[in-house]
């Protein structure tokens, strides 16, 4: 029990028959009055260009949290493609629990590119002593949603798809001059031989022939 003094009376004998003098040990438990807080998130708050895969989301607390309350208190917008799980993290060297964490590990489904995800923890989240989550100073007007802890991150915008263009120039008629490929910001310049262009953005391209002679005296 919290805020309680306990006294232990120790008596006994040694293996050789010696009698242990009566000994008392007294200790007192204290009342836990500290609210739990979020100490770290991954990705960190407002992080941009977060890689899509693999992407795991973690929330770390400085206290042992009540599993049922924090799983009910956590939400996201848009919805994450994973399920939240609760676990304790420990100091294994001293066999001591240090705090709790929530983890949402993506597996088969991927996060959406160029999307801002907002994670919300309501103050219904409690530690194992029943104290609600400390979210700091909260100023709200009547009718506003209840105060909560939030953090956001934005996923990476993938580069546009690219392709390769193979241009074969052969069998040009007498008097041929040049061929040009254009599209978007790309301009091959005037060409008179076969070429391959790689890393071109996917889109429409125009091949233009200039200065051809289709027949003697009849330029194109």
Buried (B, 14 or more C-beta within 10 A) or exposed (E): EEEEEEEEEEEEEEEEEEEEEEEEEEEEEEEBEEBBBBEEBBBEEEBEEBEBEEBEBEBBBBBBBBBEBBBEBBBBEEEBBBEBEBEEEEEEEEEEEBBBBBBBBBEEEEBEEEBBBEBBBBBBBBBBBEBBBBBEEEEEEEEEEEBBBBBBBBBBEEEEEEEEBEBEBEEBEEBBBBBBBBBEEBEBEEBEEEBEBEEBBEEEBEBEEEEBBEEEEEEE
